[in-house]
Amino acid sequence: MTQARTAIVTGAASGIGAAVCATLRRAGWAVGGIDLRPVADTESVCADVSDEAAVAEAVSSLADQLGPVDALVTAAGYYEMVPFSEISAQAWQRMLAVLLGGTVNSIAAVLPGMIARGDGRIVTITSELGLGGGDGDAHYAAAKGAVIGLTKALAVELADAGVRVNSVAPGPTDTPLLAPDSPWREPAYLRTLPLRRLVRPEEVAQTVAHLVCDEHFFCGEILSPNAGAVI
């Protein structure tokens, strides 16, 4: 019997991360989660992705349980809207530590094994705001934009090693990250979108699964399911 391939998903407890876990499980993958909270229906380890040592330990523990890591999806993160003039130094540092630093820490933990086996898939979850910017999103957009740059650089660097690095950059998505009173949920905003609605987490997960499971020729691509927000 062939052993299931193994994927690790950060930010796996809710939203896009949880949807990715469920989608990959249905596709036959063994899935491990990393989050600040326990992950339902998934082998998981609680860790802060901004903590390099904690991430390395979490990845090692999950690999011991599930097998060598064939795919990584970096969905851990958070979102807040703050005018640029009101973003504190601490807020900048935390946003960059979690979004950019967490991505770097997670990739660093899985990459040696992928290179040794000559095969691997890394999908970073970025954002449409990292592509087009937004009003009141400077530190979030900057951090996500940095992850897009990291994705493209690693795609070039790691292609010869058999590791494919791509990104999914969703538009506003119907997850708990968007508060009930978020301007992204306002009917006036939704009417500006060609699809007239938010992206669903399951749609983002399907895009991730396409990169992880099906195609072998994507390299450094940024796929953006965004309901037409950026065309």
N, C-alpha and C positions, 0 to 999 in steps of 0.2 A: 504494500500500500504506500503510495507516494505521500510524503509528509507535506502538510499544508505550508504554503509560504507564509512568512511572518511580516506583519506591518506594525510599526509603532506610531501612535497618533498622540500628539500633545494637545492639551486643551480638550481632552476626550470626554469630560463629564457632561457637557451640554452643548447646545447650539450646533455649529458646523462640525466641531470635533466629534460629537456624539453621532451625528448623521453619517460622517465618514466611517466611523467604527461599524455602524450597522450595515452600511452598504458593502464594505469590504468583507464583513463576516458572511453576508449573503453570497458573495462571490467566491467563497471558499477559503478565505484567508484566515490564519490565526492572528488575532489582533490584541495588542497590548496598549494600554492607555497610561498617559502621564498627566496628572492634573493636581491642583491643590486639594481636590476632594476625591473621594472614592468614585469609581466609574461603574455604573450599573451594567451588568451583563458582559463585562469585559475584565480580563486580568489587568490589574492596574497597580501603579505605585504612586503614592502622593509625593509630589516634589514641586518646588518652585523652579520654573525653567530658567530664571535669571541666576540660579545657583549652579555653577559649572560642576562642582563635585557631586551635588545631589542628582543632577541629570545623568551624569556618567554612571552613578550607582544604580539609578532607576533603570537605565537601558541595560546594564549588565544583569540585573535581576530578572528583567523581562526576557532577555535572550536566554538565560538559563532555564526559564520555564517553558518558553515557546519555540526556541530554536534561533538560529542566526537571523539577523534582521535583514530582510530583503527590500523593505520599503519604509520610508519615514514621511510622515505628513505633519507639518508644524502648524497646528491650528491654535496654539495657546496665545492668548492676548486679551486685551480689554480696550474699551473705547470711551472717550469722553470728549465733549465739546467745550472748549475754553478759548476765548479771544486771545490772540497772540500776546497782547500786552499784560494779560493776567496769568500766563503760564509761568509758574515758579521754576527755579532751577531744579528743585526736587522733582517736580512733575516731569520736566524734560528728562532727567536722569532715569526715573522709573519707567517712563514710556520706552525709552531706548533700551533699557536693561531687559525689559520683558519681551518687546517685539523683535528688536535686532539681536540683543544678547541671547535671548532664549532660543532663537533660531540658530545662531552660531553654536551655542552649547549643545543643542540637540544633534546638529549635523556632525560636530566634532566627535560625539559619542558613538555614532553609528558608522562613520566613514572608514575607519581602519579595516573593519570586517568586510565592508563592501569592496574596498580596493583589493583586499587579499583574495576575495572570491571572484573578482573581475566582473561583478554584476551588482546593480543596485538602482533604486528609484527614490528620488527625493522630490517631494512636492511641498513647496512653501505656500502658505496661505497669506496672501498680501491683501490688497484692497484696490478697488476702483479709485479711491482717494489718493492712493500712491501714484496713480497714473494721471489723474486730472486735478488733484487738489480739491480743497473745499473751504468754505467760510467757517472759521472757528475750529479748524481741524489741524492746525499747523504741526503740532508735535506728533500727532497720530499719522498724518500724511507723510511727514518727514521720515518717521521710523519705518513705515511700510514701503516708502520709496527706497530707503536704504536696503531693505530686504530684497526688493526687485533688483537692485544693482548687484547684491550678493549672489542672487540666483543666476543672473546672466554671467557673472564672472566665473562661478563654479561650474556652470554648464560647459564653458570653454575648457576650463582646467581639467575637468574630470571625465570628459567624453572618451578619451583614449583609455581610461581605466575601466570603462564599461559602466560607469555610473551616470545615469541621466538625471538632470536637475531641471525642473520646470516649476511654474507657479500658477496658482489660481487666484485671481484678483476679483472677488465678488463685489457687486454693488450692494446698496443697503439690503440687508437680509433679515428676515423675520425671525430673530432670535432674541433671547433675554438681554443681549448687549444693547438693544435699542429699547429705551424706556417707553412706557405707554404714551408719554407726552413728547416723545422725540419728534423734532421737525421732519425727520425722514418718514414718519408715519402720517403726516398731515395730508389730507385729500388734495390740497393744492399742489403739493410736491408730487404726489403719485400721478396726478394728471399730466405732469410733464414727461413721464416715462412712456415710451411707446407701448409697453405691455400694461401700463396703468396699475402696477402692483409691485410689492417688494419681491425680491428673490427668495425662494424657499431653501432652507438648509439642505433638503434632499437633492435639490438641483445642483447646488455646489458640490455635494458629495458625489453625484454622478459624474461631474466634470473631473473631480479628483480621481475617481475610479477609472475613467477613460485613460488618464495619464499613467496610472499605476498598473492597470491590468492589461490593456488592449494594444497600445501603440508603442513601437520601439524606435520611432524616427523623430519624436519630439525632443528638442534640445534647446534649452534656454527660452522656451515659449512662455508667454503670459496669457493664459486663457481667462477671459473676464465675463462670467455670467452676471450681467448687471441690469437686466430688464430694459436694455437700450439706453441706459444713462450715459454711456460713452460709446459712440459708434465710430 
